[in-house]
Amino acid sequence: MNWKDEWKCLAGLTGLFLLLFSLPVGIPRFDTAILEGLHLAKSYAQEHVVLCLLPAFFIAGAIGVFLSQNAVMKYLGADAKKVLAYGVASVSGTILAVCSCTILPLFAGIYRMGAGLGPAMAFLYSGPAINILAIILTARVLGIELGIARAIGAIVFSVVIGLTMHVIYRREELEKVSVEAGVSGQDEDRPLWQNVLYFASMIAVLVFANWGRPDASTGLWQNIYSLKWVLTGLSAAGLAIMLITWFQVKAWKLALTAGAVAICALLVPQEPTVAFAAGIIGLSIITATQEGQMQEWFDGSWFFAKQIMPVLFAGVIVAGFLLGRPGHEGIIPSVWVSSAVGGNSLAANFFASVAGAFMYFATLTEVPILQGLLGAGMGKGPALALLLAGPAVSLPNMLVIRGVIGTKKTAVYIFLVIIMATISGMIYGTFF
């Protein structure tokens, strides 16, 4: 008998017993916080899993199958030209416009395929942070100065954080380059333009399906919103044509899937997520049952789903328990938050950065939340700090990143986001 292991087991069981024994069940705030965690998880499942995460899993799986390692290393590898690598990574957010959790499968996909740590972290930050619609909404609702500061700060952050991570872990990156230099990646099976169109169709499905309602009732963004499901359908139709033409998928399989989507859309027109789910289920069946690259695509997507989903939902529940949903309180009273972010002190900016980093913001929800906090006395410096730290990271996001790059690198990344957001908030608050 290994007494060391037995003592560890005893300590764990004792700790679990004491935790359960002392749970403050029956105290209204604790009970409410438990419900808030479950409410947030339910909201996340209803609003983000089908439309956001599942398409992102398919894109991540496709990266591992249809993009050669040579291509990823050329543009985002540890030895790639810095201007090219960080330019590509930092601009990605203007295209994707996703939340801090939806970016995770895509980040894991490119990192697994050989992207350097620096460009991968720049991509991870920029995806949710450099959201054109969110920046425009920020400028309209919270002021043009805050909107411009958010745009500039997000772009600068993505590059600086990526470069800093690269410098800190330069030795590991150099070792990675030397290992990759001796590995000959698989050549592309198709011309570059075909891969570009293929990934563009999937990204278009992801972007248009999640296009949020803009603040204005007229204009380009509203026109796109009114046509979001038409554009999503056209993007999916383009993907289907490519699957038939380039990947030898049987046309009748895709026709059945399209028929199922159309029937769901007619039967439940008020819930387009049902029709979208039918399309996802159909694509899953097609890719899982066809040998070759299609099955590899499904296997890769399923790998990321298994790796990310459990941790992500656990993180969402904990985030809801601690901070609640917009307009609702968790175990931490909202008055504590609003009272701690007044003025432009170092403490106020730091608290706003930390609170923002741990909170979960669905795409565009940070703007009305901040509008309420500013009305309650929040300083403009802490407001910017929360905008730069909040949408890009969250507690669920942190837990998943840890599983991809490890605890130390994740801690450094979160530290950089919080410190840079704090400094930016103080500088902005000094002048505005």
N, C-alpha and C positions, 0 to 999 in steps of 0.2 A: 504494500500500500504506500502510495506517495503522499506523505503527510502534508507536504506543501500545497499540493493541488486540493487536498481535502479541506485544509484551512481556508483556501480561497473560496471553495464551494460553500463552506459554512458562513463565511463573511458575506457572500452574496445573498444567501438565503436569509440571513439575519437582517441585512439591509432592506431586502424586499419586505420582510415581515414588519419592520419598524415603519417603513413607508406606508404600507397598507393600514397598519394599526393607527397611524396618526393622521390619515387623510381627513381634511376638514370638510367632509361631506355634510351637507345640510346648511352650511354657511352660504348665504345668497350669492356673494361675489364669486366664490369658488364654483358653485353649481353653474352660475351664468357663464363663467370662463370656460368650463367644460363644454357647454352648449355652443359657445362661440367658436371653439376649435372645430366642433363637428359641423356647424353651419358653414364655416369658411371652407372646410374640406368638401362639403356638398356643393357649395357654390363653385369651387374650383372644378369639381368633376363635371358639373352641368355646363359650365361656360368655356372651359379651356382644354379639357382632355381630348374630346373628339375633334374640335376645330383647330386646336393648336398643337398639342403634343403628338397625336397620332400621325399627322402629316410630317411633323419634324422627325419622328422616328424613321419614317420611310425615306426622308431625305438623307438622314444620317446613315442609314443602311446602304443607300445608293452610293454615298461617297466611298464607302469601303469596297464596293463591287465594281462600279463603273468609272471611277476616277483612278488612274494609275498613281502609284506612290511617287513616281517621278514627277508627275504634274503637281501634286501637293507640295513636294519638297522644293520644286522650282519656284513656286510663288509664295509659299508660306513656311518653308523649311528653315531650320536653324542657321543654315549657311546661305539663305537667299539674300538678295540685295535688300538692304534695310528699307530704302525708300519704297520699293515695290511691295515688300512683305507687309509693312505697316500701313502703307497706303491702301492696299486691298483689304486688310483687316479692319481698319478704322472706318472705311466707307461702307462696309457691309450693313451697318445698322440703318442707313438710309433706304436700303432695299428691303430688309427683313421686317422691321417694325414689330418686333415680338417682345414678350415679357421676359423677365429674368429666368423663368423656368423653361420656356419654350426654346431658348437658345442652347440649353444644356445638351440635348442630343447632337446638335450640329457641332458644338464645341468638342464633345467627346469624339465625334466622327473624324474631324480633321486632325485632332491631336493623335488619335490612334493611327491615322494614316501617315504620320511623319511630320506634321507641322511643328515648327519650333515653339518652345514654351512662350517666348515673347509675343510673336504674332498670334498664337492661339489665345493668350490672355487679352490681347488687344481686341481680338474678335469677340471674345466672351463679354468684355465690357461694352463694346460699341453696339452689339446687337440690340439690346434693349434701351441703351442710353441715347443713341443718335436716331431717334424716331422723329421724322419730319413732322408728322401730324401732331405728335405730343408737344414738340417745340413750338409749332404754330399756335396750338391751343394755349400753351403757357403764355405766349406773348399777348394773345388776345384777352385772356382772363386775368392774368397776374401782372401784366405790364410788359411793354416792349423791351425794357432794359433787362428784366429777368429772363425773358425768352432768348435774347441774344447771348446773355451770360451763360445760360444753360447750354446753348448750341456750341459756343466756343469751348466752354469747360469740358463738355463731353468728348469732343474731338481731341483736345489736348490730353485729357485723362487717358484715353485709350492708348495713345502713342507712348506717353510717359510711363504708364503702368507696365505696358509691354516691354519697353526698353529696360526699365528698372528690373523687372523679373529676369530678363535675359542676362543683365550684368550680374545680378546676385547669384544666379545659377549658371554662370558662364562656363565653369569647368564641366558641369554635366552636359551643357549644350555642345561643347567642343567634343566630348566623348561621343555624343549622339551623332555629330557630323562625321566623325571618323568611322563609326559603325555603319552609318548609312552609305558612306562612300564605297564601302566594300560590298554593298548589296545592290544588285541590279534589279530595279523595279520592273514590273510588267509593262510592256508597251501598250499604248491605247488600242483597243479593238476597233474603235470608230474614229472618224475625223473629229477634230476639236469642235467644229461648228455643230455637230450632232449632239455632243455632250452638253454644249452650252444651251441648245434649245431644250434638251431633255430636262436639265436641272432648272432652267428658267420656267418651264411649264409647272413643275412641282412647287417652286417658290411662289409663282403667281397664284396657285391654288391656296397656299398657306396665307399669303398676304391679303388677297381679296376676301377669303372666307372670314378673316378676322378684322376686316376694315371697320373701324368704329365710327359711330355717328359723330360728325363734326359739330362744333359749337354753332356755326352759322347755318342758316337754312337755305342758302344759295351759294353758288360758286363751284369750283372744280371739285373740291373734296366732297361736297354734298352730292354732286352729280355721280361721282364714283360710288359713293355709298348707296345711292338709289339703284345702281346697276351692279352691286357687288356680287349677287348670286348669278347674274347673267355672265359676268366676267369670270367668276369661279367655274361655271359650267363650260365656258369656252376654253378655259385653260385645261380643264380636265379632259375635254374632247381632244385637244391638241396632244395631251399626254397619251391618250388611248390610241390615236393614229400612229404615234411614234412606237408604242409598244407592239402594234401590229406590223408596222413596216420594218422596224429595225431589230426587234427582239422576237419575232415570229410567234407572238401570242395569238391564239385562235380568235378570230373576229367574233365568233358566236359567244365566247365567254364574256367579252367586253360588252356585247350587245345585251346579254342577260343582265349584267351589272347595271348598264344604262337604263334598262327597263325597270329594274327594281328601284333605282333612284327616282325615275319619273313617277312610278306608282306612289312611292312615299311622299313625293312632293305634291301630288294631287290629293292624296288622302289626308295629309297633315301639313297643309300649306303654311300654317302659323308657326310651325316648328321646323325650320329648314335644317336644323341639326340632325333630324331623323334621316332625311334624304342623304345628307353628307355622310352619316354613319353607314348607311347602306352601301355607299360607294367605297368606303374604307373596308368594309367587310368583304365586298366583292373583290377588291384588289388583293386583300389578304389571302383569300381562297385561291385566286389565280396564281399568285406568286408562290404560295406554299405547295401547290400541286403540280407545278411545271418544273421539270428538271433543268439543270444548268444555271445560268446567271439569275433567272427569275427566282429560283429557290434560294440561291445565295443571297439575293436581295432581301427576301423574307427573313432568312436566318439572321442576317446582320441587323435588320430592324428589330426583330424579336430580342436579340442580344441586348440592345440598348434599352428596350422597354423593360426587360427583367432587371437590368442594372439600375435604372433611374426611378421607375415608378414607385416602388415601395418606400424608398428613402424620401422621395418628393412628397408623397402624401403624409408621411410621418412629420416632415418639416412643416407642412401647411397646417396640420392640426396643432402643433406646438405654437406656431406663430399666431394662430387664432386664439389659443388659450392665453397667450401672453398679452396680445395687443388688440384682439377682437377684429371685427370687420369695420369698414367705413360706417360711421354713425353708431357703432356699438362698442362697448367696452369689454376688454378681457380682464385678466387678473390685475393688470396695471391700470390704475385709474387714468382716464384721459386728461384730467385736470393736472396731473403730475407732468404729463408731456407738455401741455400748453404753457404751464407756468415755468418750465425749465428752458424754453426756447425764446423767451422774450429778450429784447435788446440785441447787442452784438458782441457779447463777451466770448472769451475763449470757451468757457464752460457751456454756453448756450449753443455755439456752433458745433462743439464736440458732441454734445448730447444729441443734437439734430442729426449729425452724421451717423452716430451709433444707432439711434432709433430707426433712421431710414434704412440702414444696412440690414437690420434684422426684420423689419416689417416686410410683408408681401404686398406689392402693388400690382394689380392687373393693369394691362395697358390702358393709359389715359386716366386712370382713377387717381393718380397722384395730384392732378390739378385741382379737382374739387376738394380733396382733403386739405391741400395747402391753402386753398381759398378760405376754408373754415378756420384753419389755424392762424392765418394772417389776421382774420377778423377778430380772433381771440387774443391778439397781441403779439403774435410771433414776429420776430425781427426779420428783415429782408435777407440779412446774411445767413442766418440759420435756414431760411427758406431755400436759398440756393444750395446750401450744404445738403439739405435733405433731398433736393432734386437731383443732385449729382451722385449721392450715395444710394438713394432709395430704389429707383426703378432698375438699376443695373445689378443689384445684389439683393438677396433676401436670405432668411434662415433656411428655407428649403433649398435654395440655390447653393448655399455654402455646404450643406450636407452632401449634395451630389458631387460638387467639385472635389470635395475631399476624397471621394471614392475614385476619382479619375486621376488626380495629380498628387494625392497624399496630404497629410495633415499640415506639414510645415509649409509647403508652397501655398496651400489655401489660406493659412494664417497670415502669411506675408502679403498675399493679394488683398485680403480684407483689410489688413492694417494700412496698406497703401491707399486704398479707396477712402477709408475713414479719415486718414491724416490729410490727404489732398483735398477732400471735400471740406474739412474743417478750415484749412488755410484759405481756400477759395472763398468760403463764406465770410471769413473775417475781412478779407480784402474787399469783397463786394460790399459788405455792410459798412465799411469805413467810408466809401465814396457815395453810397446810395442810402 
